[in-house]
Amino acid sequence: MRVAAVGDLHVVPGSAHRLRPLYQRAAMVADLLLLAGDLTNAGDLESAAELCSVVTGLDLPVVAVLGNHDHDAGAGGQVAAMLGDAGAIVLEGTAATIETSSGAVGVAGVTGFSDGQDAGRAATDGTAAHRLRDALASLDTDVRIALTHYAPVMETLTGEAPEIHRFLGSLLLGAAIDGSRAGTAPPAPAAAPAVDAAADPGPLDAGDLIGMAAAEPTTTLAVHGHAHHGQEMGWTPGGTPVRNVARPVIVAPFAVYRLPDGARIG
């Protein structure tokens, strides 16, 4: 199975004529297109309409989550509805099973949150980790993908200024991807690179996220955006491959990954 993915398109009015041919190509090389948030530059409805002109009628399934910028104008719900009307599946703490020519794939998605948010918002958004974990658990497919905007691991933030790491994601999302209700997960397998301890902001307050992570990875691939200056590849502590598909990182209209190993092939 081949999955195309990109985030941080930051679409503005007048750009659809340039972008649409690029994404029409996705159907020729992939079974599914994932959009990892910040799809519009400022969340305004004019930009959302432009985005819809890009994705409408593409000859492959499109699954999306919104990003923080898609809520800038206070119209995130309308942006999501417009994308849905354009044929995309928009996830927020929910999951979908998509039938492709290469078989069924399950995608669970949530915008996510960062540990650097104010305490009140972080407490509310922390439920996103619960919802992502439960959405993944609801899928009855061999291939399962976690789609977020915010980063679920530290590795893919390498290249960003360390002082802003806490505003780019949360390790609680990574724990949820590993099937955990804890703020930590089992040690990574030997094949997975270790997290850079110098860049790790330290233990997180997991709050009421309690329990243990799954003994083996049950998520095939995790995809996120948001970190424009990060790196592409990482792993959750439980061994799930993580890919940062922010467009400035992948340096392409989209990246193509082969599943189940998560290798980039395009």
Secondary structure, 3 states (H helix, E strand, C coil): CEEEEEECCCECCCCHHHHHHHHHCHHHHCCEEEEECCCECCCCHHHHHHHHHHHCCCCCCEEEECCHHHHCCCCHHHHHHHHHHCCCEECCCEEEEEEECCEEEEEEEECCCCCCCCHHHHHHHCHHHHHHHHHHHCCCCCCEEEEECCECCCHHHCCCCHHHHHHCECHHHHHHHCCCCCCCCCCCCCCCCCCCHHHCCCCCCCCCCCCCCCCCCCCCEEEECCCCCCCCEEECCCCCEEEECEHHHHCCCCEEEECCCCEECC
